[in-house]
Amino acid sequence: MADFVSEKLAVLGGRPAFAKPRHVGMPNIPNREILHARLDEILASRRLANDGPYVRRFEAQLADMTGAPHAVAMCSAMVAMQVLFRALELAGEVITPSFTFIATAHAAAWERLQPVFIDVDPDTHMISPDRIGATLTARTQAIVGVHLWGSTCDVDALQAIADKARIPLILDAAHAFGCTSRGRLIGALKAVSVLSFHATKVVQSLEGGAVLTGDGDLAAKLRLMRNFGFQGYERVGCLGTNAKLNEVSATFGIGCIEEFESFVAVNRRNLEQYQSSLMNIPGLRFYRRDPTEKSNCQYVILDIDPVSCPLMRDELVDPLHAENIFARKYFSPGCHRQSPYQDVVLSECPTHREPTGGAIDGAAHGNGGFG
Ligand SMILES: *Cc1c(COP(=O)(O)O)cnc(C)c1O
C-alpha cells in the first residue's frame, strides 16, 4: 500500500504517495546464496567467458523450458536478432509491427534491412496478419512478429503467410519466456524465436538474449558467428562478431529459471490485485490474456478509452509520476514516429489509431502501487 495517502495529489503540491520511485520492470533477483556460491566458483575457475559451463547449462535449461531443439545464448536480444538476420542472409525488407520496442526495428535497420511497419490489432496489441496484404512483395525477406505482455501473436496465421511466400518467420519473443501459442511452447514452433534476458525481463541475466530454433545447421552457424566466426583455435570460417554471453550473466539466468514459477506467481498475484482494485474505474480496460495459454503475466497493461475515461493517457501518467509511480506509456511514440523511421510509411490501414496502452508494473517484486 502507499506509504502515505495524501489529501492532496502530489501534482497539486501534496506529498507523494510513495517516498521512493516505483519503476516498471524492477529486476527479479534469484536466490543470493546460490548466486554468490556460483560466482565464487566462477572466480575460482577463472572461466569467465567463451562458451563456459554456465552458459552451456543455461542453454540446456532454455531448450528444456521452451521446448526448443537448440538454444543459442547471446549478449542481448537485439544483437541476437542482428546475428540471426546475417545468418539467414537476408537483404531487402522485413515486415514488422510498429508497436514494439525500438530494438525490433533497429536490429533490422542496423543490418541494412528496411523495416516495413504493419499496424496492430487494437485488442491484442500485436501484429495483425490480415493487414500484411500488399506490403508483402518480392523484396520481403522475412516477417518479424512480436509477442507482447506475456501473450503470443497469431503465429499460425503469420507462418501460413510466410510459408506461402517462402520466407522465414522470426518472432521477437522478448516478452514471451514460458508462454505458449495454441498450447505449444514458443521454442517448439517452426519459426525462429529470439528471447531477451535484459534486467527488466522475467528471466534476466543482467543483459542477454538467445535464439531458439529447430534447425541444427542454423544453430551451428549462429554459434560460429557469435564468436568472431572461430571454428577452432586458429581457423575463422565466416564473418563473425562478438555476441557471446558471459558466465556471470548465465548464473543470473540460471537462477531466474530455477525460480521462474515463483516469479510468475508473484506477477499473477500483482495483476489480480490491480485488476480487482481498478476494475470499476470508468474508461480503464485491462489487457485480456487468453486464459487457455500459459503466460508469464509480465506487465500490468491498461488501455485508456479516450471516450469514457475522464482523463487521457498522458493526463493520467503525469500525476502518477508525481506520486512516484512511474507508469510508462508503451510503446510511445511508435517506431514509425521515431526519427530513424519517420519517413517509413505505416502500411495503409484506414482504421489505424494510436495504441493507448500503458504499463503500470512489470516486475515480480511488487514494485507498483501495491508494494
Ligand atoms: C527488451 C526487448 C527487446 C530488446 O532486448 P535486449 O535484450 O535489451 O536487446 C526487443 N524487443 C522487445 C519486444 C523487448 O521488450
The ligand as a Tripos MOL2 file, in Angstrom:
@<TRIPOS>MOLECULE
LIG
   15    15     1     0     0
SMALL
NO_CHARGES

@<TRIPOS>ATOM
      1 C1         13.5440   -5.8530  -24.3030 C.3       1 LIG1
      2 C2         13.0700   -6.0110  -25.6840 C.ar      1 LIG1
      3 C3         13.9590   -6.1480  -26.7560 C.ar      1 LIG1
      4 C4         15.4350   -5.9220  -26.6220 C.3       1 LIG1
      5 O1         16.0590   -6.8120  -25.7930 O.3       1 LIG1
      6 P1         17.5900   -6.5670  -25.4110 P.3       1 LIG1
      7 O2         17.9990   -7.8600  -24.7920 O.co2     1 LIG1
      8 O3         17.5940   -5.4200  -24.4300 O.co2     1 LIG1
      9 O4         18.3450   -6.2420  -26.6420 O.co2     1 LIG1
     10 C5         13.4510   -6.3950  -28.0170 C.ar      1 LIG1
     11 N1         12.1360   -6.4920  -28.2270 N.ar      1 LIG1
     12 C6         11.2380   -6.3490  -27.2300 C.ar      1 LIG1
     13 C7          9.7790   -6.5140  -27.5390 C.3       1 LIG1
     14 C8         11.6750   -6.0790  -25.9320 C.ar      1 LIG1
     15 O5         10.7960   -5.8860  -24.9580 O.3       1 LIG1
@<TRIPOS>BOND
     1     1     2 1
     2     2     3 ar
     3     2    14 ar
     4     3     4 1
     5     3    10 ar
     6     4     5 1
     7     5     6 1
     8     6     7 2
     9     6     8 1
    10     6     9 1
    11    10    11 ar
    12    11    12 ar
    13    12    13 1
    14    12    14 ar
    15    14    15 1
@<TRIPOS>SUBSTRUCTURE
     1 LIG1         1 GROUP 0 **** ****
